[in-house]
């Protein structure tokens, strides 16, 4: 690229957005995209031509896969130590509480501090917690209380990671490639939910729980290395938030002016809080389906298999004009698939097929939700709005794990899964009745 074109491209890519009516803002076309339009490949994968986004993508892919291996190891280890569905649900509670409490603080800091350096510190700290789990398991001093404490501390630190990472993505790519980047990021996360749990299940069976934790430790080194090589534009000083309670109130005020963001997040929260069977999958694998840790890894990966199968069509999903209606329909399909899985988990192929169907619906919801949230939020607010997003889309599933584990312990795992899917559908219909304008949401 000529030097002049490169300078113009960098300026346009890092130029902050105005905080006006983002719903009507026309896409910005960068000079580099015009120069490369002829040779540009089709599909969202073209965004990987951006060096910094590519570093973030591949580093996060490996690190998140390692984290999902740890998730399987923790769930399996807790179930072996307690044989209790409620104990599995407490894992979700330990993960949800810090994210609900600290995510907004993490969002403010993401708008104040250097986002790249913040991610490096967060990932190094989380790596140390995985090291503790690995060492304690190797030394045979591990217990459920210790696991819960490490999970609580790790979730506290992780509450600063998600809003920061989400805030970085729009600064790395031009606006006209934003939908591609968001779609690809969703595909990446679903890939980790396939590779991580599957590899974790087999790693536990072949190498043991401790070595599975060590794989997670190594994966953190990869993402820290990729962050070290990245160059991330900072928010201009005149628009940078100050670390204060007022900055937090400003973020809440922005949400009040953009109720469409809260509406789509509420739909996703309902799906994950009521309809996620993830906490009970170890019980299904061990006591209902009798498929062991390898089968547990497959069940945990099944939802993401469906999501990744839909990946070639994310470009079409991103073109859906009524994003709010698309999210609502996707959540209803999710609930139907989860309800069917609760009734018919066997044989394994049928259970995997139903969970994969829920994953495909979730992918549609994620892509459309990401477009609404990111395309309506100016850069100086992205950390705080991404923090609210984290409270809904991460805190919701983790609270949902506690809810499903508690109901499964008080009644049966099947009642918990089936009732969760049905309540998810009912809650979606209720939100649509209360907010009829949801079906008309459009983001340009």
C-alpha positions as MATLAB code, in Angstrom:
seq = 'XXXXXXXXXXXXXXXXXXXXXXXXXXXXXXXXXXXXXXXXXXXXXXXXXXXXXXXXXXXXXXXXXXXXXXXXXXXXXXXXXXXXXXXXXXXXXXXXXXXXXXXXXXXXXXXXXXXXXXXXXXXXXXXXXXXXXXXXXXXXXXXXXXXXXXXXXXXXXXXXXXXXXXXXXXXXXXXXXXXXXXXXXXXXXXXXXXXXXXXXXXXXXXXXXXXXXXXXXXXXXXXXXXXXXXXXXXXXXXXXXXXXXXXXXXXXXXXXXXXXXXXXXXXXXXXXXXXXXXXXXXXXXXXXXXXXXXXXXXXXXXXXXXXXXXXXXXXXXXXXXXXXXXXXXXXXXXXXXXXXXXXXXXXXXXXXXXXXXXXXXXXXXXXXXXXXXXXXXXXXXXXXXXXXXXXXXXXXXXXXXXXXXXXXXXXXXXXXXXXXXXXXXXXXXXXXXXXXXXXXXXXX';
ca = [
       0.000    0.000    0.000;
       1.404    3.477   -0.818;
       2.581    5.463    2.190;
      -0.104    8.130    1.689;
      -2.875    5.511    1.586;
      -1.468    3.842    4.688;
      -1.468    7.110    6.649;
      -5.053    7.882    5.613;
      -6.159    4.371    6.507;
      -4.623    4.532    9.997;
      -6.214    7.935   10.619;
      -9.652    6.739    9.527;
      -9.455    3.472   11.420;
      -8.651    5.154   14.717;
     -10.940    8.161   14.295;
     -13.461    8.207   17.173;
     -17.156    8.079   16.423;
     -19.538   10.852   17.322;
     -21.934   10.166   20.180;
     -25.000   11.206   18.217;
     -27.718    8.995   16.862;
     -25.649    5.930   16.055;
     -28.666    4.055   14.731;
     -28.708    6.293   11.666;
     -24.973    6.603   11.104;
     -23.893    5.542    7.627;
     -20.990    3.052    7.420;
     -17.594    4.647    7.001;
     -15.578    3.422    4.021;
     -11.806    3.404    4.447;
      -9.427    4.089    1.595;
      -7.674    0.769    2.120;
     -10.907   -1.160    1.605;
     -11.475    0.610   -1.714;
      -7.926   -0.107   -2.872;
      -8.238   -3.803   -2.015;
     -11.875   -4.356   -3.037;
     -10.967   -6.206   -6.208;
      -8.658   -8.699   -4.516;
     -10.582   -9.042   -1.270;
     -11.874  -12.583   -0.589;
     -15.520  -13.114    0.247;
     -16.764  -13.824    3.727;
     -15.909  -12.553    7.218;
     -12.466  -14.210    7.156;
     -11.092  -11.298    5.120;
     -10.865   -9.254    8.318;
      -7.945  -11.480    9.385;
      -5.824   -9.503    6.911;
      -5.569   -6.884    9.649;
      -2.379   -7.764   11.551;
      -3.499   -6.594   14.993;
      -6.957   -8.125   14.800;
      -5.398  -11.373   13.556;
      -3.020  -11.455   16.548;
      -5.918  -10.931   18.926;
      -8.032  -13.562   17.147;
      -5.469  -16.387   17.144;
      -4.167  -15.643   20.628;
      -7.667  -15.581   22.047;
      -8.618  -18.746   20.156;
      -5.831  -20.747   21.798;
      -6.261  -19.192   25.232;
     -10.042  -19.659   25.273;
      -9.674  -23.292   24.196;
      -7.368  -23.821   27.173;
      -9.883  -22.127   29.455;
     -12.633  -24.454   28.249;
     -10.387  -27.437   29.020;
     -10.122  -26.053   32.541;
     -13.920  -25.683   32.727;
     -14.389  -29.389   31.981;
     -11.694  -30.351   34.491;
     -13.227  -28.224   37.252;
     -16.754  -29.568   36.665;
     -15.559  -33.181   36.549;
     -13.358  -32.798   39.624;
     -16.137  -31.149   41.669;
     -18.619  -33.844   40.675;
     -16.197  -36.625   41.612;
     -15.534  -34.975   44.971;
     -19.194  -34.298   45.829;
     -21.492  -36.289   43.501;
     -23.898  -33.356   43.872;
     -25.773  -31.365   41.188;
     -26.038  -28.468   43.625;
     -22.247  -28.393   44.023;
     -21.977  -28.108   40.241;
     -24.438  -25.228   40.303;
     -22.362  -23.424   42.924;
     -19.540  -23.249   40.365;
     -21.722  -20.979   38.283;
     -22.628  -18.886   41.329;
     -18.948  -18.403   42.219;
     -18.294  -17.254   38.660;
     -21.354  -15.020   38.381;
     -21.109  -12.962   41.586;
     -17.771  -11.251   40.770;
     -18.837  -10.527   37.202;
     -22.047   -8.898   38.350;
     -20.204   -6.865   40.982;
     -17.022   -5.875   39.143;
     -17.874   -5.868   35.422;
     -18.993   -2.226   35.447;
     -15.777   -1.246   37.225;
     -13.834   -3.185   34.589;
     -15.746   -1.325   31.889;
     -14.793    2.058   33.361;
     -11.122    1.054   33.565;
     -11.262   -0.185   29.963;
     -12.253    3.347   28.943;
      -9.538    4.910   31.129;
      -6.426    2.717   30.918;
      -4.349    1.267   28.099;
      -6.526   -1.652   27.008;
      -3.690   -3.789   25.639;
      -1.618   -3.570   28.833;
      -4.702   -4.201   30.927;
      -5.412   -7.415   29.030;
      -1.823   -8.571   29.519;
      -2.006   -8.087   33.299;
      -5.394   -9.798   33.512;
      -4.277  -12.849   31.524;
      -1.069  -13.252   33.520;
      -3.081  -13.151   36.743;
      -5.572  -15.720   35.481;
      -2.665  -17.942   34.427;
      -1.438  -17.918   38.029;
      -4.820  -19.204   39.241;
      -4.725  -22.093   36.771;
      -1.222  -22.872   38.019;
      -2.565  -23.097   41.581;
      -5.235  -25.597   40.535;
      -2.656  -27.696   38.677;
      -0.146  -27.724   41.553;
      -2.740  -28.485   44.236;
      -4.107  -31.361   42.164;
      -0.594  -32.710   41.561;
       0.134  -32.525   45.291;
      -3.238  -34.139   46.142;
      -4.254  -31.336   48.495;
      -7.164  -30.134   46.358;
     -10.673  -29.892   47.846;
     -13.993  -28.375   46.852;
     -13.551  -25.296   49.042;
     -10.187  -24.561   47.466;
     -11.637  -24.941   43.975;
     -14.461  -22.528   44.789;
     -12.014  -19.919   46.131;
      -9.827  -20.111   43.025;
     -12.897  -19.894   40.774;
     -14.129  -16.842   42.701;
     -10.778  -15.056   42.420;
     -10.349  -15.980   38.763;
     -13.855  -14.742   37.930;
     -13.112  -11.465   39.720;
     -10.078  -10.860   37.514;
     -11.906  -12.122   34.428;
     -14.620   -9.500   34.943;
     -12.037   -6.947   33.780;
     -11.079   -8.999   30.709;
     -14.296   -9.298   28.707;
     -15.271   -5.593   28.494;
     -11.684   -4.666   27.673;
     -11.375   -7.231   24.884;
     -14.757   -6.305   23.433;
     -13.817   -2.619   23.491;
     -10.586   -3.300   21.600;
     -12.137   -5.086   18.605;
     -13.870   -2.060   16.995;
     -10.631   -0.043   17.205;
      -8.719   -2.614   15.145;
     -10.905   -2.726   12.027;
     -12.678   -0.114    9.843;
     -16.407    0.296   10.395;
     -17.441   -1.424    7.169;
     -15.710   -4.603    8.430;
     -17.223   -4.394   11.906;
     -19.923   -6.994   11.215;
     -17.264   -9.352    9.816;
     -15.091   -8.919   12.907;
     -18.017   -9.474   15.280;
     -19.186  -12.547   13.347;
     -15.690  -13.979   13.263;
     -15.231  -13.293   16.971;
     -18.437  -15.238   17.671;
     -17.203  -18.093   15.483;
     -13.882  -18.069   17.329;
     -15.553  -18.355   20.723;
     -17.739  -21.216   19.494;
     -14.694  -22.999   18.080;
     -13.110  -22.864   21.527;
     -16.300  -24.349   22.993;
     -15.822  -27.291   20.616;
     -12.079  -27.816   20.794;
     -11.714  -27.013   24.498;
     -14.355  -29.289   26.063;
     -13.642  -32.150   23.648;
      -9.888  -31.942   24.239;
     -10.523  -31.473   27.959;
     -12.651  -34.596   28.197;
     -10.063  -36.745   26.471;
      -7.202  -35.088   28.386;
      -8.889  -35.960   31.691;
      -9.426  -39.567   30.588;
      -5.886  -40.048   29.220;
      -3.662  -37.657   31.195;
      -5.606  -36.738   34.324;
      -7.118  -33.569   35.729;
      -3.835  -31.933   36.749;
      -2.305  -32.116   33.272;
      -5.503  -30.655   31.847;
      -4.972  -27.627   34.072;
      -1.382  -27.337   32.819;
      -2.620  -27.104   29.231;
      -4.623  -24.049   30.274;
      -1.516  -22.475   31.818;
       0.385  -22.867   28.536;
      -2.481  -21.375   26.536;
      -2.302  -18.138   28.549;
       1.318  -17.681   27.488;
       0.172  -17.656   23.853;
      -2.366  -14.858   24.283;
       0.066  -12.783   26.359;
       2.605  -13.093   23.542;
       0.072  -11.985   20.938;
      -0.915   -8.968   23.052;
       2.745   -8.013   23.404;
       3.046   -7.802   19.589;
      -0.184   -5.842   19.032;
      -0.604   -2.105   18.490;
      -3.954   -0.871   19.829;
      -5.160    2.736   19.257;
      -6.128    4.555   22.453;
      -9.195    6.680   23.039;
      -8.232   10.378   22.481;
      -7.417   12.125   25.797;
     -10.265   14.612   25.399;
     -12.801   11.760   25.172;
     -11.195    9.400   27.669;
     -13.272    8.695   30.768;
     -11.963    9.380   34.253;
     -11.841    6.618   36.841;
     -14.773    7.905   38.884;
     -18.317    7.121   39.898;
     -19.421    9.810   37.453;
     -17.971    7.801   34.560;
     -20.065    4.857   35.686;
     -23.185    7.028   35.784;
     -22.387    8.329   32.300;
     -22.404    4.776   30.998;
     -25.753    4.075   32.661;
     -27.094    7.315   31.205;
     -26.026    6.219   27.729;
     -27.981    2.981   28.153;
     -31.082    4.890   29.218;
     -30.917    6.827   25.950;
     -30.527    3.596   23.947;
     -33.138    1.140   25.313;
     -32.697   -1.109   22.275;
     -29.399   -2.301   23.745;
     -31.025   -3.285   27.031;
     -33.853   -5.016   25.185;
     -31.662   -7.393   23.166;
     -29.440   -8.072   26.186;
     -32.497   -8.952   28.270;
     -33.546  -11.526   25.685;
     -30.129  -13.155   25.753;
     -30.101  -13.119   29.563;
     -33.414  -14.998   29.657;
     -32.079  -17.654   27.295;
     -28.929  -18.256   29.313;
     -30.390  -17.926   32.799;
     -33.371  -20.224   32.311;
     -32.381  -22.400   29.367;
     -28.725  -23.376   29.777;
     -28.271  -27.045   30.792;
     -24.473  -26.767   30.983;
     -24.144  -27.253   34.756;
     -26.094  -30.513   34.624;
     -24.233  -32.086   31.703;
     -21.814  -33.945   34.033;
     -24.874  -35.548   35.669;
     -26.327  -36.433   32.273;
     -22.990  -37.901   31.144;
     -22.404  -39.956   34.296;
     -25.832  -41.013   35.558;
     -28.309  -40.699   32.667;
     -26.370  -41.335   29.449;
     -23.451  -43.335   30.992;
     -20.837  -41.947   28.586;
     -18.025  -40.885   30.958;
     -15.698  -37.853   30.704;
     -15.168  -38.309   26.951;
     -18.922  -38.147   26.424;
     -19.112  -35.111   28.713;
     -16.608  -33.325   26.504;
     -18.737  -34.120   23.451;
     -21.918  -32.853   25.141;
     -20.200  -29.642   26.232;
     -18.944  -29.137   22.684;
     -22.242  -29.988   20.959;
     -23.793  -26.530   21.321;
     -20.770  -24.946   19.722;
     -20.710  -27.532   16.942;
     -24.077  -26.212   15.847;
     -22.856  -22.634   16.122;
     -19.764  -23.270   14.013;
     -21.835  -25.199   11.451;
     -23.740  -21.952   10.959;
     -20.512  -19.940   10.620;
     -20.450  -19.958    6.770;
     -23.822  -18.208    6.864;
     -22.976  -15.458    9.370;
     -22.654  -13.021    6.468;
     -26.306  -13.657    5.647;
     -27.257  -13.413    9.317;
     -25.528  -10.037    9.567;
     -27.714   -8.751    6.711;
     -30.958   -9.411    8.609;
     -32.624   -6.003    8.767;
     -34.774   -6.474   11.857;
     -32.148   -7.508   14.365;
     -34.519   -7.411   17.355;
     -36.980   -9.829   15.775;
     -34.089  -12.075   14.721;
     -32.774  -12.251   18.295;
     -36.243  -13.072   19.657;
     -36.847  -15.896   17.155;
     -33.379  -17.319   17.815;
     -34.031  -17.398   21.567;
     -37.358  -19.206   21.064;
     -35.644  -21.861   18.911;
     -32.953  -22.193   21.590;
     -35.648  -22.896   24.205;
     -37.361  -25.493   22.026;
     -34.104  -27.392   21.445;
     -33.184  -27.371   25.157;
     -36.657  -28.624   26.110;
     -36.371  -31.479   23.610;
     -32.901  -32.389   24.914;
     -34.257  -32.595   28.453;
     -36.831  -35.168   27.319;
     -34.697  -37.074   24.784;
     -30.945  -37.042   25.630;
     -30.454  -40.612   24.362;
     -29.060  -41.880   22.103;
     -25.935  -39.711   22.138;
     -26.312  -38.616   18.518;
     -29.817  -37.268   19.199;
     -28.723  -35.379   22.293;
     -25.811  -33.864   20.377;
     -28.117  -32.931   17.479;
     -30.553  -31.092   19.772;
     -27.759  -29.247   21.585;
     -26.217  -28.363   18.214;
     -29.558  -26.900   17.123;
     -29.574  -24.691   20.206;
     -26.031  -23.621   19.366;
     -26.983  -22.590   15.840;
     -29.801  -20.458   17.252;
     -27.410  -18.951   19.782;
     -24.977  -17.998   17.002;
     -27.723  -16.057   15.232;
     -28.539  -14.288   18.490;
     -24.885  -13.455   19.190;
     -24.195  -11.986   15.755;
     -27.315   -9.824   15.727;
     -26.863   -8.760   19.341;
     -23.244   -7.826   18.681;
     -24.254   -5.655   15.734;
     -26.838   -3.785   17.807;
     -24.481   -3.217   20.748;
     -21.251   -2.363   18.946;
     -22.666   -0.350   16.048;
     -24.710    1.897   18.352;
     -21.925    2.579   20.856;
     -19.241    5.285   20.378;
     -15.667    4.266   21.174;
     -15.379    6.284   24.393;
     -18.296    4.301   25.890;
     -17.397    0.847   24.567;
     -15.684   -0.394   27.720;
     -18.641    0.468   29.945;
     -21.292   -0.828   27.545;
     -19.269   -4.006   26.968;
     -19.208   -4.401   30.762;
     -23.008   -4.301   30.881;
     -22.989   -6.780   28.002;
     -20.726   -9.037   30.083;
     -23.113   -8.871   33.035;
     -25.919  -10.127   30.825;
     -24.216  -12.615   28.497;
     -21.613  -14.014   30.935;
     -23.206  -13.431   34.319;
     -26.534  -14.746   33.022;
     -25.266  -18.204   32.026;
     -23.313  -18.539   35.268;
     -26.303  -17.623   37.398;
     -28.221  -20.017   35.173;
     -25.833  -22.802   36.135;
     -26.662  -22.213   39.795;
     -30.390  -22.073   39.009;
     -30.348  -25.302   37.004;
     -28.149  -27.082   39.563;
     -30.423  -26.009   42.409;
     -33.608  -27.105   40.618;
     -31.896  -30.339   39.551;
     -30.898  -31.052   43.148;
     -34.335  -30.250   44.587;
     -36.225  -32.158   41.881;
     -34.487  -34.020   39.027;
     -31.991  -32.959   36.328;
     -34.619  -33.645   33.639;
     -37.196  -31.385   35.322;
     -34.566  -28.662   35.588;
     -33.621  -28.784   31.890;
     -37.165  -29.106   30.533;
     -38.638  -26.390   32.746;
     -35.725  -24.104   31.915;
     -36.347  -24.386   28.190;
     -40.065  -23.715   28.583;
     -39.550  -20.726   30.890;
     -37.028  -19.333   28.402;
     -39.688  -19.352   25.663;
     -42.315  -17.820   27.961;
     -39.931  -15.056   29.093;
     -39.132  -14.178   25.479;
     -42.800  -13.876   24.575;
     -43.351  -11.729   27.666;
     -40.562   -9.320   26.709;
     -41.973   -9.006   23.196;
     -45.397   -8.220   24.664;
     -43.951   -5.578   27.004;
     -41.652   -4.059   24.369;
     -43.495   -4.379   21.044;
     -40.991   -2.054   19.379;
     -38.411   -4.831   19.717;
     -39.449   -6.394   16.423;
     -38.785   -3.093   14.627;
     -35.169   -2.628   15.778;
     -32.915   -1.837   12.820;
     -29.253   -0.846   12.891;
     -27.602    0.562    9.785;
];
